[in-house]
């Protein structure tokens, strides 16, 4: 029971509104048709030409800045090098920690308890020193990322 819905007004969602209620075929009364039409509501934020032009200009400027290389996620390009150096420090620290964990039981059997304790203390001090260096590097990176890029022109 398809009917063409040409020239029907659009509803609030932009679709045509036509409701039909039909009684059973075996019923003695004839079918009733109920049509409901509502005017479409326009949204001013979509039709205000000045706003659309302002948004378009802003987006075109953003696209232009992107293509010119003015947009950077982490400030200046040196930051990527610092992040790589921090990653290398993390990897070295983790590697040294695992190596130390594997070597302690082996060396403990060969050395006396005093020598073993001294050796372990030296290794632990070195590990803590590297951890402190890593922490300082991360803090410096965070501070640098919070500062504006000195090479940018006040943007």
C-alpha positions as CSV (number, residue, x, y, z in Angstrom):
1,X,0.0,0.0,0.0
2,X,2.5,2.6,-1.2
3,X,1.4,6.1,-2.0
4,X,3.4,8.9,-3.5
5,X,4.2,11.6,-1.0
6,X,5.0,14.3,-3.5
7,X,4.5,18.0,-2.6
8,X,4.1,17.1,1.1
9,X,5.6,19.6,3.6
10,X,8.7,18.5,5.5
11,X,8.6,17.7,9.2
12,X,11.1,18.8,11.9
13,X,13.7,16.1,11.0
14,X,13.5,17.1,7.3
15,X,11.3,14.1,6.3
16,X,7.8,13.9,5.0
17,X,5.1,13.3,7.5
18,X,2.1,11.3,6.5
19,X,0.3,9.0,8.8
20,X,-2.4,6.6,7.8
21,X,-4.5,4.4,10.0
22,X,-6.3,1.5,8.4
23,X,-8.8,-0.7,10.0
24,X,-8.9,-4.4,9.2
25,X,-10.0,-5.4,5.8
26,X,-12.7,-7.6,7.0
27,X,-14.2,-4.7,9.1
28,X,-17.4,-3.2,7.8
29,X,-16.2,0.4,8.0
30,X,-14.0,2.0,5.4
31,X,-10.4,3.0,5.9
32,X,-9.7,6.3,7.6
33,X,-6.8,8.5,6.6
34,X,-5.2,11.0,8.9
35,X,-2.6,13.5,7.6
36,X,-0.4,15.6,9.8
37,X,1.8,18.3,8.4
38,X,4.1,20.6,10.3
39,X,6.3,23.4,8.9
40,X,10.1,22.7,9.0
41,X,12.0,24.5,11.6
42,X,15.1,26.2,10.4
43,X,18.2,26.4,12.5
44,X,19.7,29.9,12.5
45,X,23.3,28.6,13.1
46,X,23.1,26.8,9.8
47,X,21.6,29.6,7.7
48,X,23.3,32.7,9.1
49,X,25.5,33.7,6.2
50,X,27.9,35.8,8.3
51,X,28.6,33.0,10.8
52,X,29.2,30.5,7.9
53,X,31.6,32.9,6.2
54,X,33.4,33.5,9.5
55,X,33.8,29.7,10.1
56,X,34.9,29.2,6.6
57,X,37.5,31.9,6.8
58,X,38.8,30.4,10.1
59,X,39.0,26.9,8.7
60,X,40.8,28.1,5.6
61,X,43.3,30.0,7.7
62,X,43.8,26.9,9.9
63,X,44.4,24.8,6.7
64,X,46.8,27.3,5.4
65,X,48.7,27.3,8.7
66,X,48.9,23.6,8.6
67,X,50.3,23.5,5.1
68,X,52.9,26.2,5.9
69,X,54.1,24.2,8.9
70,X,53.0,26.7,11.5
71,X,51.1,24.1,13.5
72,X,53.1,21.9,15.7
73,X,51.8,19.4,18.3
74,X,54.7,19.7,20.7
75,X,56.1,23.2,20.3
76,X,59.5,23.4,18.6
77,X,61.0,20.5,16.6
78,X,63.8,20.0,19.1
79,X,61.2,18.4,21.5
80,X,61.0,15.3,19.3
81,X,64.8,14.8,19.7
82,X,64.4,15.2,23.5
83,X,61.6,12.7,23.5
84,X,63.8,10.2,21.6
85,X,66.6,10.8,24.1
86,X,64.3,10.1,27.0
87,X,63.1,6.9,25.4
88,X,66.7,5.8,25.0
89,X,67.3,6.6,28.7
90,X,64.3,4.6,29.7
91,X,65.4,1.6,27.6
92,X,68.9,1.7,29.0
93,X,67.6,1.9,32.6
94,X,65.2,-1.0,32.0
95,X,67.9,-3.1,30.4
96,X,70.4,-2.4,33.2
97,X,67.7,-3.2,35.8
98,X,67.0,-6.6,34.2
99,X,70.7,-7.4,33.8
100,X,71.3,-6.5,37.4
101,X,68.4,-8.7,38.5
102,X,70.0,-11.6,36.6
103,X,73.6,-11.0,37.8
104,X,72.9,-10.6,41.5
105,X,72.3,-14.4,42.2
106,X,75.3,-15.4,40.2
107,X,77.8,-13.0,41.8
108,X,76.4,-13.6,45.3
109,X,77.7,-17.2,45.2
110,X,81.2,-16.2,44.0
111,X,81.8,-13.2,46.3
112,X,81.8,-13.0,50.1
113,X,78.8,-11.4,51.6
114,X,80.7,-8.1,52.2
115,X,82.0,-7.9,48.6
116,X,78.5,-8.9,47.3
117,X,76.9,-6.2,49.4
118,X,79.4,-3.6,48.2
119,X,79.0,-4.6,44.6
120,X,75.2,-4.5,44.8
121,X,75.2,-1.1,46.5
122,X,77.4,0.3,43.7
123,X,75.1,-1.1,41.0
124,X,72.0,0.2,42.9
125,X,73.6,3.7,43.3
126,X,74.3,3.7,39.5
127,X,70.7,2.6,38.8
128,X,69.3,5.3,41.1
129,X,71.6,8.0,39.5
130,X,70.3,7.0,36.0
131,X,66.7,7.1,37.3
132,X,67.3,10.6,38.7
133,X,68.8,11.7,35.3
134,X,65.7,10.3,33.5
135,X,63.4,12.1,35.9
136,X,65.3,15.4,35.3
137,X,65.0,14.9,31.6
138,X,61.3,14.3,31.8
139,X,60.8,17.4,34.0
140,X,62.8,19.5,31.6
141,X,60.7,18.2,28.6
142,X,57.5,19.0,30.5
143,X,58.7,22.5,31.3
144,X,59.8,23.1,27.7
145,X,56.4,21.9,26.4
146,X,54.7,24.4,28.7
147,X,56.6,27.3,27.2
148,X,55.7,29.0,24.0
149,X,58.0,28.4,21.0
150,X,60.6,31.2,20.9
151,X,60.8,30.8,17.1
152,X,57.0,31.4,16.6
153,X,55.7,34.9,16.0
154,X,53.5,35.5,19.0
155,X,50.8,33.0,18.0
